[in-house]
Structure formats: structure tokens, C-alpha cells
Amino acid sequence: RFRRNLHLNQSKNNDSDMKKLE
């Protein structure tokens, strides 16, 4: 369960990083 959450969090972080790059 914790691992799944971590993965979801990473995806969200990646999205934020991409937006910042733009």
C-alpha cells in the first residue's frame, strides 16, 4: 500500500516538474 502511494506521489511530482519546465 505504501509503495503504491509513493508511486502515485512520484507521478504527481513529475507532472509538477514538467509544468515548471514549460
N, C-alpha and C positions, 0 to 999 in steps of 0.2 A: 504494500500500500504506500509506504513512504517513498519507495523508488518511483512509483508511478507519478506521485505528486512532484517529485524532483524533476522528472522528465517534462512534465507539463510546465513547470516553472521555467525550465530552460527554454522551452519553445517561446514562452511569453517574453523572456529576456531577449531572445534573438530578434523577435519582432520589434522590440523597442530599439535595439541597436540598429536595425535596418532603417527604421524611421529616422533615427538620429543622423544616419549617413546621408539620407536624402536631403 
